[in-house]
Amino acid sequence: MQLSKEQINRYSRQIILSEIGGEGQKKLLDLKVLVVGSGGLGSSCLTYISAAGVGNIGIIDFDKVGLENLQRQIIHSESYVGKSKVGSAKNRIGQINSDVRVTTYNTKLTPENALDIIQKYDIIADCTDNIPSRYLINDTCFILKKPFVHAAAIQFYGQIMTILPGKSACYRCLLPDPPPEDSLQSCEDAGVIGTVVGVTGVLQANEIIKYILNAGSLLSGKLLIIDLLNSCFEEISIDKNPECKLCGNNPIITDLTNNREFYCRR
């Protein structure tokens, strides 16, 4: 594959980076990334990976654009209120970069479709907003040995962690069991500032780019805590848990039939 003159011009500011160069740009153009969720985190992540020239992007989301989304979900616009988020995101990516091939899945990620969808991609971005989906992505990626970048955000706070199955701690090492359902707060209940999903989603995009380029240090085995209210970033080491139900020494979760009822909750 040779870069065209237009591509060399478009990506010139990153091609001149020693960590990227022409060969790195070709890797990005060949990369297949699945973004699960095209809300606040997904909006930011999708915008920057498409601008950087990630050539193949899958987007899965079953929701429609609401007016209340636009305060933080910057990939969407007023003209798409009431329409599918995946269609809105695909349209915007096409306006940003016509190099990018976008595949949309206007559905919910479930134990029935997760393996089939995720196996088609090189790396996954977990941009979801609920605990069941995070466990499902974690377990599916571990079974398929697919790396993924987990992120979450609420109020002024965010977190991000890159998970390399079999090599670094997984999401179940971080959170072995789901918290009581009545203790969980959503952005609808607790609120969220748009800038925190923006910063966290950009960091997800950066982790994806670093992974494919094998550049720098990934947030694997590390959880980055973001506090934008006080402008603080804290990195916490997360070790693999030998007792982990999924990746530990004696795993009891070996397929997606476990916790099926839990996976399927909203």
C-alpha positions as CSV (number, residue, x, y, z in Angstrom):
1,M,0.0,0.0,0.0
2,Q,1.3,3.4,-1.0
3,L,0.1,6.7,0.5
4,S,-1.4,9.0,-2.0
5,K,-0.2,12.6,-2.3
6,E,-3.5,13.7,-0.7
7,Q,-3.0,11.3,2.2
8,I,0.6,12.5,2.7
9,N,-0.7,16.1,2.8
10,R,-3.6,15.3,5.1
11,Y,-1.6,13.4,7.7
12,S,1.7,15.3,7.3
13,R,1.7,16.7,10.8
14,Q,1.7,13.2,12.3
15,I,3.8,11.5,9.6
16,I,6.7,13.7,10.6
17,L,6.6,12.3,14.1
18,S,9.4,9.7,14.6
19,E,6.9,7.4,16.3
20,I,4.6,7.3,13.2
21,G,6.2,8.1,9.9
22,G,4.8,6.7,6.6
23,E,4.8,3.1,7.8
24,G,2.9,4.0,10.9
25,Q,0.3,5.9,8.9
26,K,-0.2,2.8,6.8
27,K,-0.8,0.8,9.9
28,L,-3.4,3.3,11.0
29,L,-5.2,3.1,7.7
30,D,-5.3,-0.7,7.9
31,L,-6.5,-0.7,11.5
32,K,-9.9,-2.0,12.4
33,V,-11.4,-0.4,15.5
34,L,-14.8,-1.1,17.1
35,V,-16.3,1.6,19.2
36,V,-19.0,0.4,21.5
37,G,-21.3,3.3,22.2
38,S,-21.4,6.6,20.3
39,G,-22.4,8.9,23.2
40,G,-20.1,11.3,25.0
41,L,-17.0,9.1,25.2
42,G,-17.6,7.6,21.8
43,S,-18.1,11.0,20.2
44,S,-14.7,12.2,21.2
45,C,-12.9,8.9,20.5
46,L,-14.5,8.5,17.1
47,T,-13.7,12.1,16.1
48,Y,-10.0,11.7,16.8
49,I,-9.4,8.2,15.5
50,S,-11.1,9.1,12.2
51,A,-9.2,12.3,11.9
52,A,-5.9,10.4,12.5
53,G,-6.7,8.1,9.6
54,V,-7.8,4.9,11.3
55,G,-9.2,3.3,8.2
56,N,-11.8,0.9,9.3
57,I,-14.2,1.8,12.2
58,G,-17.2,-0.1,13.5
59,I,-19.8,1.6,15.6
60,I,-22.4,-0.2,17.7
61,D,-25.2,1.7,19.4
62,F,-29.0,1.1,19.6
63,D,-29.9,4.6,20.8
64,K,-31.3,7.7,19.1
65,V,-29.9,11.2,19.3
66,G,-31.7,13.3,21.9
67,L,-31.5,17.1,22.5
68,E,-30.1,16.4,26.0
69,N,-27.2,14.5,24.4
70,L,-25.8,17.5,22.5
71,Q,-24.2,19.2,25.5
72,R,-21.4,16.5,25.4
73,Q,-21.9,14.2,22.4
74,I,-20.1,16.3,20.0
75,I,-20.3,14.0,17.0
76,H,-24.0,14.6,16.8
77,S,-26.0,17.7,15.7
78,E,-29.4,19.1,16.0
79,S,-30.4,17.9,12.6
80,Y,-30.0,14.3,13.8
81,V,-32.2,14.6,16.9
82,G,-34.6,11.6,16.9
83,K,-32.4,9.7,14.4
84,S,-30.0,6.8,15.1
85,K,-26.7,7.6,16.7
86,V,-24.8,5.2,14.5
87,G,-26.2,6.9,11.4
88,S,-25.4,10.4,12.8
89,A,-21.8,9.3,13.7
90,K,-21.2,7.7,10.3
91,N,-22.4,10.9,8.6
92,R,-20.1,13.1,10.6
93,I,-17.0,10.8,10.2
94,G,-17.6,11.0,6.4
95,Q,-17.4,14.7,6.6
96,I,-14.2,14.6,8.7
97,N,-12.3,12.0,6.6
98,S,-13.5,10.2,3.4
99,D,-10.6,7.7,3.8
100,V,-12.5,6.0,6.6
101,R,-14.7,3.0,6.0
102,V,-17.5,2.9,8.6
103,T,-19.6,-0.1,9.5
104,T,-22.6,0.5,11.7
105,Y,-24.5,-1.9,14.0
106,N,-27.8,-0.3,15.1
107,T,-28.3,-2.8,17.9
108,K,-27.4,-3.6,21.4
109,L,-24.3,-5.6,22.2
110,T,-25.5,-8.9,23.7
111,P,-24.1,-12.3,24.5
112,E,-25.7,-13.5,21.3
113,N,-23.9,-11.1,18.9
114,A,-20.8,-10.0,20.9
115,L,-18.4,-12.7,19.7
116,D,-19.4,-12.4,16.1
117,I,-19.0,-8.6,16.0
118,I,-15.9,-8.2,18.1
119,Q,-13.9,-10.9,16.4
120,K,-13.8,-8.7,13.2
121,Y,-11.8,-5.9,14.8
122,D,-8.2,-5.4,16.0
123,I,-8.9,-3.4,19.1
124,I,-12.1,-2.3,20.9
125,A,-13.0,1.0,22.6
126,D,-15.5,0.5,25.5
127,C,-17.4,3.8,25.4
128,T,-20.5,2.4,27.2
129,D,-22.3,3.9,30.1
130,N,-23.4,0.9,32.1
131,I,-21.8,-1.9,34.1
132,P,-23.3,-4.9,32.4
133,S,-22.0,-3.9,29.0
134,R,-18.5,-3.3,30.4
135,Y,-18.4,-6.9,31.8
136,L,-19.7,-8.2,28.5
137,I,-17.0,-6.4,26.5
138,N,-14.3,-7.5,29.0
139,D,-15.3,-11.2,28.9
140,T,-15.8,-11.3,25.1
141,C,-12.4,-9.6,24.5
142,F,-10.7,-12.0,26.9
143,I,-12.2,-15.0,25.1
144,L,-11.2,-13.6,21.7
145,K,-7.8,-12.3,23.0
146,K,-8.7,-8.8,21.7
147,P,-7.2,-5.7,23.4
148,F,-9.6,-3.0,24.5
149,V,-9.6,0.4,26.1
150,H,-12.1,0.8,28.9
151,A,-13.3,4.3,29.9
152,A,-16.1,5.7,32.1
153,A,-17.1,9.2,33.1
154,I,-19.6,11.0,35.4
155,Q,-19.9,14.5,36.8
156,F,-16.3,15.9,36.6
157,Y,-14.5,12.6,36.9
158,G,-13.3,10.0,34.4
159,Q,-11.2,6.8,34.3
160,I,-9.4,4.9,31.6
161,M,-7.5,1.6,31.4
162,T,-6.1,-0.4,28.5
163,I,-6.6,-4.2,28.9
164,L,-4.4,-6.7,27.1
165,P,-6.0,-10.1,27.7
166,G,-3.7,-12.6,29.3
167,K,-1.0,-9.9,29.9
168,S,-2.6,-7.3,32.1
169,A,-5.3,-7.0,34.7
170,C,-8.8,-7.2,33.2
171,Y,-12.0,-5.3,34.2
172,R,-13.0,-8.1,36.6
173,C,-9.6,-7.7,38.4
174,L,-10.5,-4.1,38.9
175,L,-14.2,-4.8,39.8
176,P,-14.6,-8.5,40.7
177,D,-18.3,-8.2,41.3
178,P,-20.9,-5.7,40.2
179,P,-21.9,-3.2,42.8
180,P,-25.5,-3.2,44.1
181,E,-27.8,-1.9,41.4
182,D,-29.4,0.7,43.6
183,S,-25.9,2.2,44.4
184,L,-25.2,3.0,40.7
185,Q,-25.6,6.5,39.4
186,S,-26.0,7.4,35.8
187,C,-25.2,10.7,34.0
188,E,-29.0,11.3,33.9
189,D,-29.1,11.0,37.7
190,A,-25.8,12.6,38.8
191,G,-24.9,14.8,35.8
192,V,-21.8,15.1,33.7
193,I,-19.7,17.9,32.3
194,G,-19.0,17.6,28.6
195,T,-15.3,18.3,28.9
196,V,-14.7,15.2,31.0
197,V,-16.1,12.8,28.4
198,G,-14.1,14.8,25.8
199,V,-10.8,14.4,27.6
200,T,-11.4,10.8,28.5
201,G,-12.5,9.9,25.0
202,V,-9.4,11.6,23.5
203,L,-7.2,9.6,25.8
204,Q,-9.0,6.4,24.6
205,A,-8.2,7.4,21.0
206,N,-4.6,8.1,22.0
207,E,-4.3,4.6,23.6
208,I,-5.6,3.0,20.4
209,I,-3.1,4.9,18.3
210,K,-0.2,4.1,20.6
211,Y,-1.2,0.4,20.6
212,I,-1.1,-0.1,16.9
213,L,2.1,1.9,16.6
214,N,3.7,0.1,19.5
215,A,4.7,3.6,20.8
216,G,5.1,4.9,24.3
217,S,3.6,3.4,27.4
218,L,0.1,2.1,27.5
219,L,-2.3,2.3,30.4
220,S,-2.2,-1.5,30.8
221,G,-2.1,-2.6,34.4
222,K,-2.8,1.0,35.3
223,L,-6.0,2.9,35.9
224,L,-5.8,6.6,35.2
225,I,-8.2,8.7,37.3
226,I,-9.2,12.1,35.9
227,D,-10.5,14.8,38.2
228,L,-11.3,17.9,36.1
229,L,-12.9,19.7,39.0
230,N,-9.5,20.0,40.6
231,S,-7.4,19.5,37.5
232,C,-5.8,16.3,38.9
233,F,-4.7,13.1,37.2
234,E,-3.8,10.1,39.3
235,E,-2.4,6.8,38.0
236,I,-3.1,3.6,40.1
237,S,-1.4,0.3,39.5
238,I,-3.9,-2.6,39.0
239,D,-2.3,-6.0,39.3
240,K,-3.7,-9.2,37.8
241,N,-5.9,-10.9,40.4
242,P,-5.0,-14.6,40.8
243,E,-8.5,-15.1,42.1
244,C,-10.2,-13.4,39.1
245,K,-13.2,-15.4,37.9
246,L,-12.1,-14.8,34.3
247,C,-8.3,-14.4,34.0
248,G,-7.2,-15.9,37.3
249,N,-5.5,-19.2,38.1
250,N,-8.8,-21.1,38.3
251,P,-11.3,-19.3,36.1
252,I,-15.0,-20.2,36.4
253,I,-16.1,-17.9,33.5
254,T,-15.1,-19.6,30.3
255,D,-17.8,-18.4,27.9
256,L,-20.7,-15.9,27.7
257,T,-23.3,-18.2,29.1
258,N,-22.2,-17.2,32.6
259,N,-24.1,-14.2,34.1
260,R,-26.4,-14.1,31.0
261,E,-29.1,-12.4,33.0
262,F,-26.7,-9.8,34.2
263,Y,-25.3,-9.1,30.8
264,C,-28.7,-8.4,29.4
265,R,-29.8,-5.8,31.8
266,R,-29.7,-2.2,30.5
